[in-house]
Amino acid sequence: MREAFKGFDFGRVVRTLQQSGLLAPGADDKASRVKRIHARNVRVYVVQPEKLAAGRA
């Protein structure tokens, strides 16, 4: 996600996405979650696609 928002204030981007409901909250209301991918724990941001589609209507 950092690559997609390069040049922007990343903290502000994350807060805005959280406030709009586009990011699913992780543990302890953090923006990211730990997911197991290919036998490794990786920290990821979970985007809720249904919220993106709702914004288009």
C-alpha positions as CSV (number, residue, x, y, z in Angstrom):
1,M,0.0,0.0,0.0
2,R,2.9,2.3,0.7
3,E,3.9,2.0,-3.0
4,A,0.4,3.0,-4.2
5,F,0.4,6.1,-2.0
6,K,4.0,7.1,-2.5
7,G,4.4,10.9,-2.2
8,F,1.4,11.2,0.2
9,D,1.4,11.4,4.0
10,F,0.9,7.6,4.6
11,G,-0.5,8.1,8.2
12,R,-3.1,10.5,6.8
13,V,-4.0,8.1,4.0
14,V,-4.5,5.2,6.5
15,R,-6.6,7.3,8.8
16,T,-8.8,8.5,6.0
17,L,-9.3,5.0,4.7
18,Q,-10.2,3.8,8.2
19,Q,-12.6,6.6,8.8
20,S,-14.4,5.9,5.5
21,G,-14.7,2.2,6.4
22,L,-12.6,1.0,3.5
23,L,-10.0,-0.7,5.7
24,A,-11.1,-3.6,7.9
25,P,-9.8,-3.0,11.4
26,G,-7.1,-5.3,12.7
27,A,-6.4,-6.4,16.2
28,D,-6.5,-3.6,18.8
29,D,-8.0,-1.2,16.1
30,K,-4.7,-1.1,14.2
31,A,-4.9,-0.6,10.5
32,S,-3.1,-3.8,9.5
33,R,-3.5,-7.4,10.3
34,V,-1.2,-10.3,10.5
35,K,-2.1,-13.0,7.9
36,R,-0.3,-16.3,7.2
37,I,0.8,-16.4,3.6
38,H,3.0,-19.2,2.2
39,A,3.8,-20.3,5.7
40,R,5.0,-16.8,6.8
41,N,3.3,-14.3,8.9
42,V,2.9,-11.1,6.9
43,R,1.3,-7.8,8.0
44,V,-1.3,-6.7,5.4
45,Y,-4.0,-4.1,5.0
46,V,-7.4,-5.6,4.4
47,V,-9.6,-3.5,2.0
48,Q,-13.3,-4.1,2.1
49,P,-14.3,-4.3,-1.6
50,E,-18.1,-4.0,-0.9
51,K,-17.4,-0.5,0.5
52,L,-15.6,0.4,-2.7
53,A,-18.6,-0.7,-4.8
54,A,-21.0,1.1,-2.6
55,G,-19.2,4.4,-3.2
56,R,-19.9,4.1,-7.0
57,A,-23.6,4.0,-6.6
